[in-house]
Amino acid sequence: MESLDHEKIGHFISEMRKAKNMTQKELGDQLFVSDKTISKWENGVSQTKGY
């Protein structure tokens, strides 16, 4: 199984959010997570645990 590139994924999330003219808070509200979580995702800080 391939490992995820959290930096690339974070960049993608950030670019898509900005293309929709959304703030981190607005995206977080839609996904039921905090704006701090969105920030962590975009910066590649938050990593999910594998199953």
mmCIF entry with sequence, helices, sheets and N, C-alpha, C, O atoms, coordinates in Angstrom:
data_MODEL
# 
_entry.id   MODEL 
# 
_entity.id                         1 
_entity.type                       polymer 
_entity.pdbx_number_of_molecules   1 
# 
_entity_poly.entity_id                      1 
_entity_poly.type                           'polypeptide(L)' 
_entity_poly.nstd_linkage                   no 
_entity_poly.nstd_monomer                   no 
_entity_poly.pdbx_seq_one_letter_code       MESLDHEKIGHFISEMRKAKNMTQKELGDQLFVSDKTISKWENGVSQTKGY 
_entity_poly.pdbx_seq_one_letter_code_can   MESLDHEKIGHFISEMRKAKNMTQKELGDQLFVSDKTISKWENGVSQTKGY 
_entity_poly.pdbx_strand_id                 A 
# 
loop_
_entity_poly_seq.entity_id 
_entity_poly_seq.num 
_entity_poly_seq.mon_id 
_entity_poly_seq.hetero 
1 1  MET n 
1 2  GLU n 
1 3  SER n 
1 4  LEU n 
1 5  ASP n 
1 6  HIS n 
1 7  GLU n 
1 8  LYS n 
1 9  ILE n 
1 10 GLY n 
1 11 HIS n 
1 12 PHE n 
1 13 ILE n 
1 14 SER n 
1 15 GLU n 
1 16 MET n 
1 17 ARG n 
1 18 LYS n 
1 19 ALA n 
1 20 LYS n 
1 21 ASN n 
1 22 MET n 
1 23 THR n 
1 24 GLN n 
1 25 LYS n 
1 26 GLU n 
1 27 LEU n 
1 28 GLY n 
1 29 ASP n 
1 30 GLN n 
1 31 LEU n 
1 32 PHE n 
1 33 VAL n 
1 34 SER n 
1 35 ASP n 
1 36 LYS n 
1 37 THR n 
1 38 ILE n 
1 39 SER n 
1 40 LYS n 
1 41 TRP n 
1 42 GLU n 
1 43 ASN n 
1 44 GLY n 
1 45 VAL n 
1 46 SER n 
1 47 GLN n 
1 48 THR n 
1 49 LYS n 
1 50 GLY n 
1 51 TYR n 
# 
_struct_asym.id          A 
_struct_asym.entity_id   1 
# 
loop_
_struct_conf.conf_type_id 
_struct_conf.id 
_struct_conf.pdbx_PDB_helix_id 
_struct_conf.beg_label_comp_id 
_struct_conf.beg_label_asym_id 
_struct_conf.beg_label_seq_id 
_struct_conf.pdbx_beg_PDB_ins_code 
_struct_conf.end_label_comp_id 
_struct_conf.end_label_asym_id 
_struct_conf.end_label_seq_id 
_struct_conf.pdbx_end_PDB_ins_code 
_struct_conf.beg_auth_comp_id 
_struct_conf.beg_auth_asym_id 
_struct_conf.beg_auth_seq_id 
_struct_conf.end_auth_comp_id 
_struct_conf.end_auth_asym_id 
_struct_conf.end_auth_seq_id 
_struct_conf.pdbx_PDB_helix_class 
_struct_conf.details 
_struct_conf.pdbx_PDB_helix_length 
HELX_P HELX_P1 AA1 HIS A 6  ? ALA A 19 ? HIS A 6  ALA A 19 1 ? 14 
HELX_P HELX_P2 AA2 GLN A 24 ? LEU A 31 ? GLN A 24 LEU A 31 1 ? 8  
HELX_P HELX_P3 AA3 ASP A 35 ? GLU A 42 ? ASP A 35 GLU A 42 1 ? 8  
# 
_struct_conf_type.id          HELX_P 
_struct_conf_type.criteria    ? 
_struct_conf_type.reference   ? 
# 
loop_
_atom_site.group_PDB 
_atom_site.id 
_atom_site.type_symbol 
_atom_site.label_atom_id 
_atom_site.label_alt_id 
_atom_site.label_comp_id 
_atom_site.label_asym_id 
_atom_site.label_entity_id 
_atom_site.label_seq_id 
_atom_site.pdbx_PDB_ins_code 
_atom_site.Cartn_x 
_atom_site.Cartn_y 
_atom_site.Cartn_z 
_atom_site.occupancy 
_atom_site.B_iso_or_equiv 
_atom_site.pdbx_formal_charge 
_atom_site.auth_seq_id 
_atom_site.auth_comp_id 
_atom_site.auth_asym_id 
_atom_site.auth_atom_id 
_atom_site.pdbx_PDB_model_num 
ATOM 1   N N  . MET A 1 1  ? 0.838   -1.177 0.000  1.00 0.00 ? 1  MET A N  1 
ATOM 2   C CA . MET A 1 1  ? 0.000   0.000  0.000  1.00 0.00 ? 1  MET A CA 1 
ATOM 3   C C  . MET A 1 1  ? 0.889   1.248  0.000  1.00 0.00 ? 1  MET A C  1 
ATOM 4   O O  . MET A 1 1  ? 1.885   1.323  0.719  1.00 0.00 ? 1  MET A O  1 
ATOM 5   N N  . GLU A 1 2  ? 0.507   2.205  -0.811 1.00 0.00 ? 2  GLU A N  1 
ATOM 6   C CA . GLU A 1 2  ? 1.271   3.451  -0.906 1.00 0.00 ? 2  GLU A CA 1 
ATOM 7   C C  . GLU A 1 2  ? 1.030   4.340  0.294  1.00 0.00 ? 2  GLU A C  1 
ATOM 8   O O  . GLU A 1 2  ? -0.080  4.395  0.824  1.00 0.00 ? 2  GLU A O  1 
ATOM 9   N N  . SER A 1 3  ? 2.060   5.030  0.719  1.00 0.00 ? 3  SER A N  1 
ATOM 10  C CA . SER A 1 3  ? 1.913   5.965  1.834  1.00 0.00 ? 3  SER A CA 1 
ATOM 11  C C  . SER A 1 3  ? 1.381   7.297  1.311  1.00 0.00 ? 3  SER A C  1 
ATOM 12  O O  . SER A 1 3  ? 1.663   7.693  0.181  1.00 0.00 ? 3  SER A O  1 
ATOM 13  N N  . LEU A 1 4  ? 0.616   7.971  2.143  1.00 0.00 ? 4  LEU A N  1 
ATOM 14  C CA . LEU A 1 4  ? 0.042   9.255  1.756  1.00 0.00 ? 4  LEU A CA 1 
ATOM 15  C C  . LEU A 1 4  ? 1.075   10.365 1.898  1.00 0.00 ? 4  LEU A C  1 
ATOM 16  O O  . LEU A 1 4  ? 1.874   10.366 2.834  1.00 0.00 ? 4  LEU A O  1 
ATOM 17  N N  . ASP A 1 5  ? 1.051   11.289 0.982  1.00 0.00 ? 5  ASP A N  1 
ATOM 18  C CA . ASP A 1 5  ? 1.912   12.468 1.065  1.00 0.00 ? 5  ASP A CA 1 
ATOM 19  C C  . ASP A 1 5  ? 1.072   13.586 1.665  1.00 0.00 ? 5  ASP A C  1 
ATOM 20  O O  . ASP A 1 5  ? 0.343   14.281 0.957  1.00 0.00 ? 5  ASP A O  1 
ATOM 21  N N  . HIS A 1 6  ? 1.184   13.750 2.974  1.00 0.00 ? 6  HIS A N  1 
ATOM 22  C CA . HIS A 1 6  ? 0.343   14.702 3.699  1.00 0.00 ? 6  HIS A CA 1 
ATOM 23  C C  . HIS A 1 6  ? 0.573   16.137 3.243  1.00 0.00 ? 6  HIS A C  1 
ATOM 24  O O  . HIS A 1 6  ? -0.347  16.954 3.280  1.00 0.00 ? 6  HIS A O  1 
ATOM 25  N N  . GLU A 1 7  ? 1.776   16.445 2.820  1.00 0.00 ? 7  GLU A N  1 
ATOM 26  C CA . GLU A 1 7  ? 2.060   17.805 2.341  1.00 0.00 ? 7  GLU A CA 1 
ATOM 27  C C  . GLU A 1 7  ? 1.308   18.091 1.043  1.00 0.00 ? 7  GLU A C  1 
ATOM 28  O O  . GLU A 1 7  ? 0.741   19.172 0.880  1.00 0.00 ? 7  GLU A O  1 
ATOM 29  N N  . LYS A 1 8  ? 1.300   17.138 0.128  1.00 0.00 ? 8  LYS A N  1 
ATOM 30  C CA . LYS A 1 8  ? 0.584   17.317 -1.143 1.00 0.00 ? 8  LYS A CA 1 
ATOM 31  C C  . LYS A 1 8  ? -0.922  17.398 -0.921 1.00 0.00 ? 8  LYS A C  1 
ATOM 32  O O  . LYS A 1 8  ? -1.605  18.219 -1.534 1.00 0.00 ? 8  LYS A O  1 
ATOM 33  N N  . ILE A 1 9  ? -1.431  16.546 -0.046 1.00 0.00 ? 9  ILE A N  1 
ATOM 34  C CA . ILE A 1 9  ? -2.865  16.549 0.245  1.00 0.00 ? 9  ILE A CA 1 
ATOM 35  C C  . ILE A 1 9  ? -3.261  17.882 0.877  1.00 0.00 ? 9  ILE A C  1 
ATOM 36  O O  . ILE A 1 9  ? -4.283  18.467 0.520  1.00 0.00 ? 9  ILE A O  1 
ATOM 37  N N  . GLY A 1 10 ? -2.448  18.354 1.813  1.00 0.00 ? 10 GLY A N  1 
ATOM 38  C CA . GLY A 1 10 ? -2.715  19.631 2.462  1.00 0.00 ? 10 GLY A CA 1 
ATOM 39  C C  . GLY A 1 10 ? -2.732  20.778 1.475  1.00 0.00 ? 10 GLY A C  1 
ATOM 40  O O  . GLY A 1 10 ? -3.583  21.665 1.552  1.00 0.00 ? 10 GLY A O  1 
ATOM 41  N N  . HIS A 1 11 ? -1.785  20.759 0.541  1.00 0.00 ? 11 HIS A N  1 
ATOM 42  C CA . HIS A 1 11 ? -1.727  21.802 -0.483 1.00 0.00 ? 11 HIS A CA 1 
ATOM 43  C C  . HIS A 1 11 ? -2.984  21.746 -1.360 1.00 0.00 ? 11 HIS A C  1 
ATOM 44  O O  . HIS A 1 11 ? -3.547  22.783 -1.713 1.00 0.00 ? 11 HIS A O  1 
ATOM 45  N N  . PHE A 1 12 ? -3.413  20.546 -1.704 1.00 0.00 ? 12 PHE A N  1 
ATOM 46  C CA . PHE A 1 12 ? -4.614  20.369 -2.518 1.00 0.00 ? 12 PHE A CA 1 
ATOM 47  C C  . PHE A 1 12 ? -5.852  20.916 -1.792 1.00 0.00 ? 12 PHE A C  1 
ATOM 48  O O  . PHE A 1 12 ? -6.659  21.630 -2.386 1.00 0.00 ? 12 PHE A O  1 
ATOM 49  N N  . ILE A 1 13 ? -5.995  20.575 -0.500 1.00 0.00 ? 13 ILE A N  1 
ATOM 50  C CA . ILE A 1 13 ? -7.136  21.063 0.279  1.00 0.00 ? 13 ILE A CA 1 
ATOM 51  C C  . ILE A 1 13 ? -7.135  22.589 0.306  1.00 0.00 ? 13 ILE A C  1 
ATOM 52  O O  . ILE A 1 13 ? -8.167  23.229 0.104  1.00 0.00 ? 13 ILE A O  1 
ATOM 53  N N  . SER A 1 14 ? -5.959  23.158 0.559  1.00 0.00 ? 14 SER A N  1 
ATOM 54  C CA . SER A 1 14 ? -5.830  24.617 0.625  1.00 0.00 ? 14 SER A CA 1 
ATOM 55  C C  . SER A 1 14 ? -6.201  25.271 -0.700 1.00 0.00 ? 14 SER A C  1 
ATOM 56  O O  . SER A 1 14 ? -6.946  26.250 -0.721 1.00 0.00 ? 14 SER A O  1 
ATOM 57  N N  . GLU A 1 15 ? -5.689  24.740 -1.798 1.00 0.00 ? 15 GLU A N  1 
ATOM 58  C CA . GLU A 1 15 ? -5.976  25.314 -3.116 1.00 0.00 ? 15 GLU A CA 1 
ATOM 59  C C  . GLU A 1 15 ? -7.457  25.223 -3.459 1.00 0.00 ? 15 GLU A C  1 
ATOM 60  O O  . GLU A 1 15 ? -8.026  26.179 -3.986 1.00 0.00 ? 15 GLU A O  1 
ATOM 61  N N  . MET A 1 16 ? -8.085  24.100 -3.172 1.00 0.00 ? 16 MET A N  1 
ATOM 62  C CA . MET A 1 16 ? -9.506  23.935 -3.480 1.00 0.00 ? 16 MET A CA 1 
ATOM 63  C C  . MET A 1 16 ? -10.358 24.862 -2.611 1.00 0.00 ? 16 MET A C  1 
ATOM 64  O O  . MET A 1 16 ? -11.335 25.438 -3.090 1.00 0.00 ? 16 MET A O  1 
ATOM 65  N N  . ARG A 1 17 ? -9.990  25.006 -1.340 1.00 0.00 ? 17 ARG A N  1 
ATOM 66  C CA . ARG A 1 17 ? -10.723 25.891 -0.443 1.00 0.00 ? 17 ARG A CA 1 
ATOM 67  C C  . ARG A 1 17 ? -10.631 27.333 -0.930 1.00 0.00 ? 17 ARG A C  1 
ATOM 68  O O  . ARG A 1 17 ? -11.632 28.048 -0.970 1.00 0.00 ? 17 ARG A O  1 
ATOM 69  N N  . LYS A 1 18 ? -9.431  27.750 -1.298 1.00 0.00 ? 18 LYS A N  1 
ATOM 70  C CA . LYS A 1 18 ? -9.225  29.119 -1.767 1.00 0.00 ? 18 LYS A CA 1 
ATOM 71  C C  . LYS A 1 18 ? -9.931  29.364 -3.107 1.00 0.00 ? 18 LYS A C  1 
ATOM 72  O O  . LYS A 1 18 ? -10.437 30.460 -3.350 1.00 0.00 ? 18 LYS A O  1 
ATOM 73  N N  . ALA A 1 19 ? -9.964  28.352 -3.969 1.00 0.00 ? 19 ALA A N  1 
ATOM 74  C CA . ALA A 1 19 ? -10.645 28.483 -5.262 1.00 0.00 ? 19 ALA A CA 1 
ATOM 75  C C  . ALA A 1 19 ? -12.147 28.715 -5.067 1.00 0.00 ? 19 ALA A C  1 
ATOM 76  O O  . ALA A 1 19 ? -12.797 29.347 -5.899 1.00 0.00 ? 19 ALA A O  1 
ATOM 77  N N  . LYS A 1 20 ? -12.685 28.201 -3.967 1.00 0.00 ? 20 LYS A N  1 
ATOM 78  C CA . LYS A 1 20 ? -14.107 28.386 -3.654 1.00 0.00 ? 20 LYS A CA 1 
ATOM 79  C C  . LYS A 1 20 ? -14.331 29.625 -2.791 1.00 0.00 ? 20 LYS A C  1 
ATOM 80  O O  . LYS A 1 20 ? -15.446 29.874 -2.334 1.00 0.00 ? 20 LYS A O  1 
ATOM 81  N N  . ASN A 1 21 ? -13.257 30.411 -2.566 1.00 0.00 ? 21 ASN A N  1 
ATOM 82  C CA . ASN A 1 21 ? -13.317 31.610 -1.728 1.00 0.00 ? 21 ASN A CA 1 
ATOM 83  C C  . ASN A 1 21 ? -13.889 31.310 -0.345 1.00 0.00 ? 21 ASN A C  1 
ATOM 84  O O  . ASN A 1 21 ? -14.730 32.050 0.166  1.00 0.00 ? 21 ASN A O  1 
ATOM 85  N N  . MET A 1 22 ? -13.422 30.217 0.249  1.00 0.00 ? 22 MET A N  1 
ATOM 86  C CA . MET A 1 22 ? -13.881 29.825 1.576  1.00 0.00 ? 22 MET A CA 1 
ATOM 87  C C  . MET A 1 22 ? -12.773 30.058 2.597  1.00 0.00 ? 22 MET A C  1 
ATOM 88  O O  . MET A 1 22 ? -11.587 29.936 2.292  1.00 0.00 ? 22 MET A O  1 
ATOM 89  N N  . THR A 1 23 ? -13.185 30.394 3.811  1.00 0.00 ? 23 THR A N  1 
ATOM 90  C CA . THR A 1 23 ? -12.231 30.464 4.911  1.00 0.00 ? 23 THR A CA 1 
ATOM 91  C C  . THR A 1 23 ? -12.071 29.059 5.495  1.00 0.00 ? 23 THR A C  1 
ATOM 92  O O  . THR A 1 23 ? -12.850 28.153 5.197  1.00 0.00 ? 23 THR A O  1 
ATOM 93  N N  . GLN A 1 24 ? -11.055 28.902 6.324  1.00 0.00 ? 24 GLN A N  1 
ATOM 94  C CA . GLN A 1 24 ? -10.884 27.619 7.000  1.00 0.00 ? 24 GLN A CA 1 
ATOM 95  C C  . GLN A 1 24 ? -12.076 27.332 7.894  1.00 0.00 ? 24 GLN A C  1 
ATOM 96  O O  . GLN A 1 24 ? -12.493 26.181 8.019  1.00 0.00 ? 24 GLN A O  1 
ATOM 97  N N  . LYS A 1 25 ? -12.630 28.363 8.516  1.00 0.00 ? 25 LYS A N  1 
ATOM 98  C CA . LYS A 1 25 ? -13.804 28.178 9.380  1.00 0.00 ? 25 LYS A CA 1 
ATOM 99  C C  . LYS A 1 25 ? -15.002 27.704 8.573  1.00 0.00 ? 25 LYS A C  1 
ATOM 100 O O  . LYS A 1 25 ? -15.709 26.789 8.997  1.00 0.00 ? 25 LYS A O  1 
ATOM 101 N N  . GLU A 1 26 ? -15.241 28.312 7.417  1.00 0.00 ? 26 GLU A N  1 
ATOM 102 C CA . GLU A 1 26 ? -16.380 27.911 6.579  1.00 0.00 ? 26 GLU A CA 1 
ATOM 103 C C  . GLU A 1 26 ? -16.255 26.451 6.139  1.00 0.00 ? 26 GLU A C  1 
ATOM 104 O O  . GLU A 1 26 ? -17.232 25.702 6.173  1.00 0.00 ? 26 GLU A O  1 
ATOM 105 N N  . LEU A 1 27 ? -15.062 26.056 5.729  1.00 0.00 ? 27 LEU A N  1 
ATOM 106 C CA . LEU A 1 27 ? -14.861 24.663 5.323  1.00 0.00 ? 27 LEU A CA 1 
ATOM 107 C C  . LEU A 1 27 ? -15.033 23.737 6.519  1.00 0.00 ? 27 LEU A C  1 
ATOM 108 O O  . LEU A 1 27 ? -15.672 22.690 6.416  1.00 0.00 ? 27 LEU A O  1 
ATOM 109 N N  . GLY A 1 28 ? -14.467 24.122 7.641  1.00 0.00 ? 28 GLY A N  1 
ATOM 110 C CA . GLY A 1 28 ? -14.607 23.315 8.849  1.00 0.00 ? 28 GLY A CA 1 
ATOM 111 C C  . GLY A 1 28 ? -16.053 23.131 9.253  1.00 0.00 ? 28 GLY A C  1 
ATOM 112 O O  . GLY A 1 28 ? -16.463 22.034 9.634  1.00 0.00 ? 28 GLY A O  1 
ATOM 113 N N  . ASP A 1 29 ? -16.832 24.206 9.171  1.00 0.00 ? 29 ASP A N  1 
ATOM 114 C CA . ASP A 1 29 ? -18.262 24.118 9.507  1.00 0.00 ? 29 ASP A CA 1 
ATOM 115 C C  . ASP A 1 29 ? -18.978 23.118 8.605  1.00 0.00 ? 29 ASP A C  1 
ATOM 116 O O  . ASP A 1 29 ? -19.840 22.370 9.067  1.00 0.00 ? 29 ASP A O  1 
ATOM 117 N N  . GLN A 1 30 ? -18.629 23.100 7.337  1.00 0.00 ? 30 GLN A N  1 
ATOM 118 C CA . GLN A 1 30 ? -19.278 22.171 6.401  1.00 0.00 ? 30 GLN A CA 1 
ATOM 119 C C  . GLN A 1 30 ? -18.866 20.719 6.670  1.00 0.00 ? 30 GLN A C  1 
ATOM 120 O O  . GLN A 1 30 ? -19.635 19.791 6.421  1.00 0.00 ? 30 GLN A O  1 
ATOM 121 N N  . LEU A 1 31 ? -17.644 20.538 7.180  1.00 0.00 ? 31 LEU A N  1 
ATOM 122 C CA . LEU A 1 31 ? -17.140 19.179 7.431  1.00 0.00 ? 31 LEU A CA 1 
ATOM 123 C C  . LEU A 1 31 ? -17.292 18.761 8.896  1.00 0.00 ? 31 LEU A C  1 
ATOM 124 O O  . LEU A 1 31 ? -16.890 17.663 9.280  1.00 0.00 ? 31 LEU A O  1 
ATOM 125 N N  . PHE A 1 32 ? -17.881 19.654 9.717  1.00 0.00 ? 32 PHE A N  1 
ATOM 126 C CA . PHE A 1 32 ? -18.089 19.396 11.139 1.00 0.00 ? 32 PHE A CA 1 
ATOM 127 C C  . PHE A 1 32 ? -16.774 19.170 11.894 1.00 0.00 ? 32 PHE A C  1 
ATOM 128 O O  . PHE A 1 32 ? -16.674 18.302 12.762 1.00 0.00 ? 32 PHE A O  1 
ATOM 129 N N  . VAL A 1 33 ? -15.762 19.985 11.533 1.00 0.00 ? 33 VAL A N  1 
ATOM 130 C CA . VAL A 1 33 ? -14.487 19.999 12.247 1.00 0.00 ? 33 VAL A CA 1 
ATOM 131 C C  . VAL A 1 33 ? -14.124 21.467 12.497 1.00 0.00 ? 33 VAL A C  1 
ATOM 132 O O  . VAL A 1 33 ? -14.739 22.367 11.925 1.00 0.00 ? 33 VAL A O  1 
ATOM 133 N N  . SER A 1 34 ? -13.134 21.702 13.345 1.00 0.00 ? 34 SER A N  1 
ATOM 134 C CA . SER A 1 34 ? -12.757 23.081 13.654 1.00 0.00 ? 34 SER A CA 1 
ATOM 135 C C  . SER A 1 34 ? -11.856 23.670 12.576 1.00 0.00 ? 34 SER A C  1 
ATOM 136 O O  . SER A 1 34 ? -11.275 22.953 11.761 1.00 0.00 ? 34 SER A O  1 
ATOM 137 N N  . ASP A 1 35 ? -11.756 24.996 12.594 1.00 0.00 ? 35 ASP A N  1 
ATOM 138 C CA . ASP A 1 35 ? -10.846 25.658 11.667 1.00 0.00 ? 35 ASP A CA 1 
ATOM 139 C C  . ASP A 1 35 ? -9.396  25.283 11.976 1.00 0.00 ? 35 ASP A C  1 
ATOM 140 O O  . ASP A 1 35 ? -8.548  25.286 11.084 1.00 0.00 ? 35 ASP A O  1 
ATOM 141 N N  . LYS A 1 36 ? -9.115  24.960 13.236 1.00 0.00 ? 36 LYS A N  1 
ATOM 142 C CA . LYS A 1 36 ? -7.764  24.516 13.610 1.00 0.00 ? 36 LYS A CA 1 
ATOM 143 C C  . LYS A 1 36 ? -7.437  23.175 12.953 1.00 0.00 ? 36 LYS A C  1 
ATOM 144 O O  . LYS A 1 36 ? -6.295  22.936 12.560 1.00 0.00 ? 36 LYS A O  1 
ATOM 145 N N  . THR A 1 37 ? -8.433  22.308 12.834 1.00 0.00 ? 37 THR A N  1 
ATOM 146 C CA . THR A 1 37 ? -8.234  21.022 12.171 1.00 0.00 ? 37 THR A CA 1 
ATOM 147 C C  . THR A 1 37 ? -7.928  21.236 10.693 1.00 0.00 ? 37 THR A C  1 
ATOM 148 O O  . THR A 1 37 ? -7.035  20.595 10.140 1.00 0.00 ? 37 THR A O  1 
ATOM 149 N N  . ILE A 1 38 ? -8.669  22.137 10.056 1.00 0.00 ? 38 ILE A N  1 
ATOM 150 C CA . ILE A 1 38 ? -8.416  22.451 8.642  1.00 0.00 ? 38 ILE A CA 1 
ATOM 151 C C  . ILE A 1 38 ? -6.991  22.970 8.481  1.00 0.00 ? 38 ILE A C  1 
ATOM 152 O O  . ILE A 1 38 ? -6.286  22.583 7.549  1.00 0.00 ? 38 ILE A O  1 
ATOM 153 N N  . SER A 1 39 ? -6.575  23.836 9.379  1.00 0.00 ? 39 SER A N  1 
ATOM 154 C CA . SER A 1 39 ? -5.218  24.379 9.331  1.00 0.00 ? 39 SER A CA 1 
ATOM 155 C C  . SER A 1 39 ? -4.183  23.266 9.443  1.00 0.00 ? 39 SER A C  1 
ATOM 156 O O  . SER A 1 39 ? -3.197  23.258 8.706  1.00 0.00 ? 39 SER A O  1 
ATOM 157 N N  . LYS A 1 40 ? -4.400  22.333 10.355 1.00 0.00 ? 40 LYS A N  1 
ATOM 158 C CA . LYS A 1 40 ? -3.470  21.204 10.511 1.00 0.00 ? 40 LYS A CA 1 
ATOM 159 C C  . LYS A 1 40 ? -3.425  20.358 9.248  1.00 0.00 ? 40 LYS A C  1 
ATOM 160 O O  . LYS A 1 40 ? -2.355  19.943 8.804  1.00 0.00 ? 40 LYS A O  1 
ATOM 161 N N  . TRP A 1 41 ? -4.600  20.105 8.672  1.00 0.00 ? 41 TRP A N  1 
ATOM 162 C CA . TRP A 1 41 ? -4.637  19.329 7.431  1.00 0.00 ? 41 TRP A CA 1 
ATOM 163 C C  . TRP A 1 41 ? -3.853  20.034 6.345  1.00 0.00 ? 41 TRP A C  1 
ATOM 164 O O  . TRP A 1 41 ? -3.042  19.417 5.654  1.00 0.00 ? 41 TRP A O  1 
ATOM 165 N N  . GLU A 1 42 ? -4.095  21.334 6.192  1.00 0.00 ? 42 GLU A N  1 
ATOM 166 C CA . GLU A 1 42 ? -3.446  22.092 5.121  1.00 0.00 ? 42 GLU A CA 1 
ATOM 167 C C  . GLU A 1 42 ? -1.939  22.180 5.307  1.00 0.00 ? 42 GLU A C  1 
ATOM 168 O O  . GLU A 1 42 ? -1.195  22.300 4.333  1.00 0.00 ? 42 GLU A O  1 
ATOM 169 N N  . ASN A 1 43 ? -1.487  22.120 6.555  1.00 0.00 ? 43 ASN A N  1 
ATOM 170 C CA . ASN A 1 43 ? -0.051  22.197 6.825  1.00 0.00 ? 43 ASN A CA 1 
ATOM 171 C C  . ASN A 1 43 ? 0.602   20.827 6.964  1.00 0.00 ? 43 ASN A C  1 
ATOM 172 O O  . ASN A 1 43 ? 1.790   20.727 7.271  1.00 0.00 ? 43 ASN A O  1 
ATOM 173 N N  . GLY A 1 44 ? -0.179  19.770 6.737  1.00 0.00 ? 44 GLY A N  1 
ATOM 174 C CA . GLY A 1 44 ? 0.361   18.417 6.793  1.00 0.00 ? 44 GLY A CA 1 
ATOM 175 C C  . GLY A 1 44 ? 0.716   17.961 8.189  1.00 0.00 ? 44 GLY A C  1 
ATOM 176 O O  . GLY A 1 44 ? 1.492   17.021 8.362  1.00 0.00 ? 44 GLY A O  1 
ATOM 177 N N  . VAL A 1 45 ? 0.142   18.635 9.210  1.00 0.00 ? 45 VAL A N  1 
ATOM 178 C CA . VAL A 1 45 ? 0.473   18.316 10.602 1.00 0.00 ? 45 VAL A CA 1 
ATOM 179 C C  . VAL A 1 45 ? -0.323  17.125 11.106 1.00 0.00 ? 45 VAL A C  1 
ATOM 180 O O  . VAL A 1 45 ? 0.223   16.251 11.780 1.00 0.00 ? 45 VAL A O  1 
ATOM 181 N N  . SER A 1 46 ? -1.605  17.086 10.785 1.00 0.00 ? 46 SER A N  1 
ATOM 182 C CA . SER A 1 46 ? -2.484  16.049 11.292 1.00 0.00 ? 46 SER A CA 1 
ATOM 183 C C  . SER A 1 46 ? -2.396  14.816 10.395 1.00 0.00 ? 46 SER A C  1 
ATOM 184 O O  . SER A 1 46 ? -2.570  14.898 9.179  1.00 0.00 ? 46 SER A O  1 
ATOM 185 N N  . GLN A 1 47 ? -2.127  13.691 11.016 1.00 0.00 ? 47 GLN A N  1 
ATOM 186 C CA . GLN A 1 47 ? -2.069  12.443 10.263 1.00 0.00 ? 47 GLN A CA 1 
ATOM 187 C C  . GLN A 1 47 ? -3.092  11.475 10.850 1.00 0.00 ? 47 GLN A C  1 
ATOM 188 O O  . GLN A 1 47 ? -3.236  11.373 12.068 1.00 0.00 ? 47 GLN A O  1 
ATOM 189 N N  . THR A 1 48 ? -3.794  10.771 9.982  1.00 0.00 ? 48 THR A N  1 
ATOM 190 C CA . THR A 1 48 ? -4.769  9.798  10.452 1.00 0.00 ? 48 THR A CA 1 
ATOM 191 C C  . THR A 1 48 ? -4.066  8.491  10.745 1.00 0.00 ? 48 THR A C  1 
ATOM 192 O O  . THR A 1 48 ? -3.038  8.180  10.143 1.00 0.00 ? 48 THR A O  1 
ATOM 193 N N  . LYS A 1 49 ? -4.615  7.734  11.661 1.00 0.00 ? 49 LYS A N  1 
ATOM 194 C CA . LYS A 1 49 ? -4.056  6.431  11.999 1.00 0.00 ? 49 LYS A CA 1 
ATOM 195 C C  . LYS A 1 49 ? -4.543  5.415  10.976 1.00 0.00 ? 49 LYS A C  1 
ATOM 196 O O  . LYS A 1 49 ? -5.696  5.455  10.549 1.00 0.00 ? 49 LYS A O  1 
ATOM 197 N N  . GLY A 1 50 ? -3.667  4.513  10.591 1.00 0.00 ? 50 GLY A N  1 
ATOM 198 C CA . GLY A 1 50 ? -4.033  3.463  9.651  1.00 0.00 ? 50 GLY A CA 1 
ATOM 199 C C  . GLY A 1 50 ? -4.872  2.393  10.328 1.00 0.00 ? 50 GLY A C  1 
ATOM 200 O O  . GLY A 1 50 ? -4.809  2.225  11.545 1.00 0.00 ? 50 GLY A O  1 
ATOM 201 N N  . TYR A 1 51 ? -5.648  1.681  9.550  1.00 0.00 ? 51 TYR A N  1 
ATOM 202 C CA . TYR A 1 51 ? -6.502  0.624  10.097 1.00 0.00 ? 51 TYR A CA 1 
ATOM 203 C C  . TYR A 1 51 ? -5.856  -0.709 9.887  1.00 0.00 ? 51 TYR A C  1 
ATOM 204 O O  . TYR A 1 51 ? -6.415  -1.734 10.277 1.00 0.00 ? 51 TYR A O  1 
# 
